């Protein structure tokens, strides 16, 4: 899993003017790479409970979400596309990771993502 996250994930960052045209090849390529990384996130998180939780959180949240997915989400204009991306990421996260949290708090690895959601 670690090798896949570190070597196989690639989401190019293009100027906003280039990807605003959803029919452009660059925009389509960037979107395919984003959704591929979301699928990898969901697969990594499936190992929760089998592999040590800290390893799964490190790979899934610290490396995959914060290093790749969040950059794309932050560069997606606010609107339905951004909401869909955020919903899919949230759907990947195991509920048990949040059971012991106090109201209004989140996992340290999700702080930047949570701030984006609040905006």
URRA-V653642 format. One record per residue. N is the residue number from 1. SS is DSSP state (alpha for helix, beta for strand, coil for the rest). PSI is psi in radians with two decimals (* if undefined). Layout:
# URRA-V653642
n = <N;N>
ss = <SS;SS>
psi = <PSI;PSI>
This chain:
# URRA-V653642
n = <1;2;3;4;5;6;7;8;9;10;11;12;13;14;15;16;17;18;19;20;21;22;23;24;25;26;27;28;29;30;31;32;33;34;35;36;37;38;39;40;41;42;43;44;45;46;47;48;49;50;51;52;53;54;55;56;57;58;59;60;61;62;63;64;65;66;67;68;69;70;71;72;73;74;75;76;77;78;79;80;81;82;83;84;85;86;87;88;89;90;91;92;93;94;95;96;97;98;99;100;101;102;103;104;105;106;107;108;109;110;111;112;113;114;115;116;117;118;119>
ss = <coil;alpha;alpha;alpha;alpha;alpha;alpha;alpha;coil;coil;coil;coil;coil;coil;coil;alpha;alpha;alpha;alpha;coil;coil;coil;coil;coil;alpha;alpha;alpha;alpha;alpha;alpha;alpha;alpha;alpha;alpha;alpha;alpha;alpha;alpha;alpha;alpha;alpha;alpha;alpha;alpha;alpha;coil;coil;beta;coil;coil;beta;coil;alpha;alpha;alpha;alpha;alpha;alpha;alpha;alpha;alpha;alpha;alpha;alpha;alpha;alpha;alpha;alpha;alpha;alpha;alpha;alpha;alpha;alpha;alpha;coil;coil;coil;coil;alpha;alpha;alpha;alpha;alpha;alpha;alpha;alpha;alpha;alpha;alpha;alpha;alpha;coil;coil;alpha;alpha;alpha;alpha;coil;coil;coil;coil;coil;coil;coil;coil;coil;alpha;alpha;alpha;alpha;alpha;alpha;alpha;alpha;alpha;alpha;alpha;coil>
psi = <-0.77;-0.78;-0.71;-0.78;-0.74;-0.49;-0.43;-0.33;2.24;2.03;1.88;2.59;2.05;2.79;2.57;-0.65;-0.51;-0.68;-0.10;-0.53;1.74;-0.28;-0.10;2.63;-0.67;-0.76;-0.79;-0.73;-0.80;-0.74;-0.75;-0.74;-0.68;-0.89;-0.52;-0.71;-0.60;-0.72;-0.71;-0.72;-0.80;-0.63;-0.70;-0.77;-0.43;-0.39;-0.08;2.29;-0.32;-0.84;2.67;2.36;-0.71;-0.57;-0.76;-0.76;-0.68;-0.87;-0.85;-0.78;-0.98;-0.76;-0.93;-0.93;-0.97;-0.50;-0.60;-1.00;-0.76;-0.64;-0.74;-0.76;-0.76;-0.44;-0.01;2.24;2.52;2.39;-2.90;-0.66;-0.74;-0.75;-0.73;-0.76;-0.80;-0.75;-0.74;-0.68;-0.81;-0.68;-0.40;-0.39;2.27;2.34;-0.57;-0.37;-0.33;-0.02;-0.65;0.14;2.54;2.74;2.35;-0.01;2.92;3.07;2.51;-0.62;-0.29;0.15;-0.86;-0.70;-0.74;-0.70;-0.69;-0.76;-0.66;-0.56;*>
